[in-house]
């Protein structure tokens, strides 16, 4: 999550620089195309194949629309008129939208706790404290509404991806297919995008944004959705303003006031609260499964060494993912059609 926030948090800077020579539509198309190229290379390296069934591609169209084409375009439109402070505040509403959508569709009702709600509210309060929108202008402008729409679009995408795409294939191949779809959808608007006036700064910015801010972050985003759930993935939005403020102070020498430092601390505490709540919930649900075999242990005879060798569970992979399970007993993941984002 920290690495995703670092790469993703610098996106506001690259978008602002790319807009000096490209239109929002052109920025979106190039960004998606570069991200898709990176993911295709990674998918080939790991021998992952693009999906072939039409159902998966239908889900990819919806996900590409709400997770890439629409929000990328809206961010480009919004940052033409809105400063980075207001943009950061509005983007940080994604976890709140995600939680609201999860309550409506039922995916978050069983995991809604006072700690999680408090963490979400505290995180948003920290973002407000960092950027102090009451001291800035443009909150009610069309650009600000575009940024708010982008945040809501992300939340819709996270919930949809968690329910319909996670578990349908290799994460890199699925991500590449989604960005390829987003490139095609965005290209449909190129005739109405207007002329481009490219310059070196804009070209460098869009390349960095496409490769690192889109391609690499997409893999990390899918991993978080798969392991933690849609609302946890959206919680990364709270860390983005922290990253942008820190980069501004270190790289550009922007002032770092006590109010901003306090806001960063509040944001981190809010994110920590939401993660601790999910971790406790996961440990509570998995505890009976770990202790159940011990209840029957006294009635068993001591197995010989060969039996122990045959029945020993497999070593967990180095990447931290759960080991492969025998298909004899259906797992909870199999019963949900591979939608591991619904599990914690």
N, C-alpha and C positions, 0 to 999 in steps of 0.2 A: 504493500500500500504506500510505503514511503517513496519507493522508486517511481511508482506510477504518479504520485503527487508531484515529484520533482520534474519529471518529463512533461506532464500535463500542465503543471502550473506555469511553465514558461510559455505556454501557448498564446496567452494574451499579448505578450511582447512580439512574438513572431507574426501573429495576425496583423497587429498594428503596422509592423514594418512592411509586410507583404502588400498591404493595401495602398502603399505609396506608388505602386506601379501596376497593380492588378485589381480587377473588379471582384466583388464578393463571389460571384458565380465562377469566375476563372480560378480564384483561390480555392474554392471548394473542389472543383474538378481535378486540379493538379494535386491537391493534398490527398484526395482519395486515391488517385492513380499511383502516386508514389508509395503510399501506405500499402496498397494492394501488391505492388511489386515486391516490397520487402517481405511481406507475409508469404507470397508465393515461393520466394527463394527459401525461406525457412521451412515451409511445408514440404518442398521437394527434398530438402536436406534431411528431414525426419521421415521421409517416405509416407507422407500423408496425402491422400487423394481428395480432390474436390468432390462434393456431394453430387450424386447422379439422380436421385429420386426427385420428382417434381414437387412433392410436398415440402421437402426441405427448402428448395429454391423459392417456393411461395412464402415461407416464413422469412427467408433472407431478404426478400423484397420489402416486407413490412419493417424488419429490423433496420435495413439500410436506409429506409426513408426517415425513420424517427431517430436513429442513433447517429446518422452521418449526414445525409443530404440536407435535411431540414435544419438541424442545429448548426452545422458548419456554415450554411448560408446565413442564418439568422445572426450568428456571431459576427460574421463579416459586415452585415448591414448595421448591426448595433454599434460596433466599434468605430464606425464612420463618424458618429455624432456623440457618443457617450464616452466619458473618461473611464479609465481603468478601475477607479474606486467603485463607481456605481455598477460597472460590469461585474466586478468581483462579488458584490453583495447579491445581485440578482442571480448569478450563476450558482451561488451557494444555497439557493432555495431548492436545488435538485433533491437532496435527501428528504425534505419536507414533502415535496410532490410525490416522491417514491413511497414514503410511508402512507400518505393519503390514498394513493392508488392501491397499495397492498392491502389496506383495510377494506377498500371497496370490493376488490376481487377475492378477498379472503386469504391471501397468502401470508399476511403478516399478523392476523388476529391472534394466532396461538403464540406468537413471540412478542406481543406488545406488553411491555412491563413499564412500571414507573421510571426505572433507571434508563431504559432506552428513550422514552419520551423526554426525560430530563436532559439526556445527552444531546438529542437532536436540537432541543430548544436552546440549550447552553451553547452549542456550537454555532448556531445562527446568531445568537447574541454576541458571541466573540467576533464574528465576521462584521457585524454592524459596528462594533467598537473599533475594529481596525480601520475601516474606511470612513466612518462617521458621515453617512450620506446626508445627514441634516445640514452639513456644512458645504454640500456640493449642489450642483444644479443638474437638471436633465433627467430627474428620476421619473417624471411622467411623460417623457418624450416618446416618439415612435421608436427610436433606437433602444430605449430602455424596455419598451414592451416587446421588441424583438428578442432581446436578451432573456427576458422572462419566459417567452415562448420557447426558446432554446433549452432552458433549464427544465421546463415541463416536458419537452420532447425527449430529453435524456431519460427522465424518470419513466416515461411510457416504454421507452426502448429497453431499459434495464429489466423491467418486469416481464416484458414480452420475450426477451432473450432467455431469461431464466426459466421460463415455462416451456418454451418451444424449440430452443436451439441447443442448449447445453446438453451434452451427451449424445449428440447426433453424429459425431465424428471427431477427428482431430481438431483441437482448438485453433491451430494455425491455419489449417485448410478452411475451416468454417469462417474464420476471420477474413482470410483472403477473398473468399467467395462473397462475403458481405460487402467488403470495400470495392470489389469489382462491380457489384450490383449498384452500389452508391455512385460510383464513377459514371455508369451508364445513365442513372436517373438524373444526376446533376448536369450531364452533358446535354440533356434535352433542353436546358434553359440557356445554353451558350448563345444561340442566335439573338437573344434579347439582352445579353449582358453588357453590350457596349464595347467600345475599343479599349485595348490594353496599352499601357505606356510603361513597359518593363524597364527596370533598372537593376543594377547589380545588387543593391540592398534587398529589393523585393524578391529577386530570384533566389538569393541565398536564404532568405527568411522562409520562403515557401518550401525549399528543399529540406531545411532542418525541420520545419513543421510537419512535412509529409513523412519523412523517414522516422524521426524520433517521436514527434508529438502525435503521430497517428498510427504508424505501423507497429512500433515497439509497444506503445501504450495499449494497443488493442489486445495484444496477447495477455498482458498483465490484467487488463480489465476483465477479459473472459475468465481468467483464472480466479479472480476475486469473486465474480458472480457464481462460479461453480462451487467454490469452497465456502463462501460466507453468505451468499444470498444477494438479492437485488438491492435492498436498502443499504446493506453494508458497502456495496460497490458505489452507490450514490454518495455515501458518506465521505468518499475521497474529495468531493467538492469542497468540504470544509477546510482541507489542507491546502487547496490551491492558492487562496489569498495569502496564506502564511508563506508559501514558497515565493510568490511574486513579490511580497514585501521584503523578504530576506535577499532575494536576487537584486532588487532595486537598491538596497542599502549597500550590498557588497560590491556589485559591479558598477552601478551608476552613481553611487555616493548619495543616494536619496536619504533624507532625514529619517531617523528611527526614534520616534518619540516614546515616552513612557506609556501613553495611551495605546500605541500600536503594539508595544511589547506585551502589555496586559491583555490585549485582544488576542494575540497569538497564543498566550498561555491558556486563555479560556477556550479557544478553539481546540487545542490539543486535549484538554481535559474532557470536553464534550465528545470528541471522537473516541477517546479512551473509554468513556462510560458506555457508549453503544457497543464497543467491541467486548468489554468485560461482560456485559449482559448476555451477549450471544454465546460467549465461551462458557459461562456458567450454565446456560440452558443446554448446550451441547453435552457438557459433562454430566448433567443430571439425567438426560435421556439415555446416554450410553452406559451409565453406571450399572443398571441391572444386567445388561448383556455381559459385562465383564465379570460380575460376581456370581452369575447363575451357575457356571460349571462347578464352582467351589462347594455348592450345597450338596452335590451328589458325590463329592470326592471321597468322603469317609467310607462309602459303600463299595468303592472300586478296589480291585486288587492291584498291586503294584505292577505296572507294565514292564516288559523286558526292554533292553536297550534298543533292539531293532524296532519295536513298536513305537517307541518314543521318536525314533528317527523318521519313521514313515508318517507319523501324525503331527509332526512339528509344523507350526504355521510358517508360511514363507517370510523371508526377510523383507522388511519394507523397502521400497525403492529409495534411491538417494535423493530424488526430487521431492520427497515428502508426501507423495500421493498414497492413498491406501493401497495395500497389496491386492492382487487379483484373488477373487473368491471363487470357490468351487460352484459350478452351475447346478449342483444337485439341490441345494436349498436356495430358493429365490430370496434375494436381498431386497431391502426397502427401496434401493435405487431401481431394481428391475420392476417392482410393482408400480413405480411412478413413471415408467417409460423413459428412465434415464434422466429425469429432470432433477438433477442433484442440487440445483439452486433452491429447491423447495426444502432441502434438508439442511441441517446445520452441523 
